[in-house]
Amino acid sequence: MRFINELQYLLSVDLYSVSIVLEALLVTACISTIIFLLTKKQYVSYLSSAPIFYVISWIGHGYTHFILVVLSMTIQAGIILFMSSRSRKLLLNTPRRLNEDLKLEETNG
């Protein structure tokens, strides 16, 4: 019976700590994305996510873990890749739209 109680204690998760870490990750992603939009430099945004998360985590918890800093940088890299792919898709579709609009104007005119 003692083993079951210890197992239950080991598997229990403190939801308050998890929510604070998720909130810190969200705030870090938002601030780094704003930096990306303002500077248009991927590397500045990516590298700024680590110290931002470290400071936010240090203020919130008083400590942080290296794996969480790496996770914040990974999330920011994913956001940068997503935004870059979306902008590439928009740029690729723009000439087609212009050509279609010109053809419509020629047929109407």
C-alpha positions as CSV (number, residue, x, y, z in Angstrom):
1,M,0.0,0.0,0.0
2,R,2.9,2.3,0.7
3,F,4.2,1.8,-2.8
4,I,0.8,2.9,-4.3
5,N,0.8,6.1,-2.1
6,E,4.3,7.0,-3.2
7,L,3.5,6.3,-6.8
8,Q,0.5,8.6,-6.6
9,Y,2.7,11.3,-5.1
10,L,5.3,10.9,-7.8
11,L,2.7,11.1,-10.6
12,S,0.8,14.1,-9.2
13,V,1.3,17.3,-11.1
14,D,1.1,20.7,-9.5
15,L,-1.2,22.5,-11.9
16,Y,-0.4,25.9,-10.5
17,S,3.3,25.5,-11.5
18,V,2.4,24.2,-14.9
19,S,0.1,27.1,-15.5
20,I,2.8,29.6,-14.5
21,V,5.3,27.9,-16.9
22,L,2.8,27.9,-19.7
23,E,2.0,31.6,-19.1
24,A,5.7,32.4,-19.1
25,L,6.1,30.6,-22.4
26,L,3.1,32.5,-23.9
27,V,4.4,35.9,-22.8
28,T,7.8,35.0,-24.1
29,A,6.4,34.0,-27.5
30,C,4.4,37.2,-27.7
31,I,7.2,39.5,-26.8
32,S,9.6,37.7,-29.2
33,T,7.1,37.8,-32.0
34,I,6.6,41.6,-31.4
35,I,10.4,42.0,-31.6
36,F,10.4,39.9,-34.9
37,L,7.6,42.1,-36.4
38,L,9.4,45.3,-35.4
39,T,12.9,44.4,-36.5
40,K,12.2,41.8,-39.3
41,K,15.2,39.9,-38.1
42,Q,14.7,36.3,-37.3
43,Y,17.9,35.7,-35.4
44,V,17.3,38.7,-33.0
45,S,13.8,37.4,-32.2
46,Y,15.0,33.8,-31.8
47,L,17.9,34.7,-29.6
48,S,15.9,37.2,-27.5
49,S,13.4,34.5,-26.5
50,A,15.9,32.8,-24.1
51,P,16.7,35.8,-21.9
52,I,13.1,37.0,-21.9
53,F,11.9,33.6,-20.7
54,Y,14.7,33.5,-18.1
55,V,13.8,36.9,-16.7
56,I,10.0,36.2,-16.7
57,S,10.6,32.8,-15.1
58,W,13.0,34.2,-12.5
59,I,10.4,36.9,-11.5
60,G,7.6,34.4,-11.4
61,H,9.3,31.3,-9.8
62,G,12.6,32.4,-8.6
63,Y,14.2,29.7,-10.7
64,T,14.1,28.2,-14.1
65,H,15.3,25.0,-15.9
66,F,17.5,24.8,-19.0
67,I,15.0,22.6,-20.8
68,L,12.3,25.2,-20.5
69,V,14.6,27.9,-21.9
70,V,15.3,25.5,-24.9
71,L,11.5,24.9,-25.2
72,S,10.9,28.7,-25.3
73,M,13.5,29.0,-28.1
74,T,11.9,26.1,-30.0
75,I,8.4,27.6,-29.7
76,Q,9.8,30.9,-31.1
77,A,11.6,29.1,-33.9
78,G,8.3,27.4,-34.8
79,I,6.5,30.8,-34.8
80,I,9.2,32.3,-37.1
81,L,9.0,29.4,-39.5
82,F,5.2,29.6,-39.6
83,M,5.2,33.4,-40.3
84,S,7.9,33.0,-42.9
85,S,6.0,30.2,-44.7
86,R,2.8,32.3,-44.7
87,S,4.6,35.3,-46.1
88,R,6.2,33.2,-48.8
89,K,2.8,31.8,-49.8
90,L,1.3,35.2,-50.0
91,L,4.2,36.5,-52.1
92,L,3.9,33.5,-54.5
93,N,0.1,34.0,-54.9
94,T,0.3,37.8,-55.5
95,P,1.5,37.7,-59.1
96,R,-1.3,35.3,-60.1
97,R,-3.9,37.5,-58.5
98,L,-2.5,40.5,-60.4
99,N,-2.5,38.6,-63.7
100,E,-6.0,37.5,-63.1
101,D,-7.1,41.0,-62.2
102,L,-5.5,42.3,-65.4
103,K,-7.2,39.7,-67.5
104,L,-10.6,40.6,-66.0
105,E,-10.0,44.3,-66.7
106,E,-9.1,43.4,-70.3
107,T,-12.2,41.3,-70.8
108,N,-14.4,44.0,-69.2
109,G,-12.7,46.9,-71.0
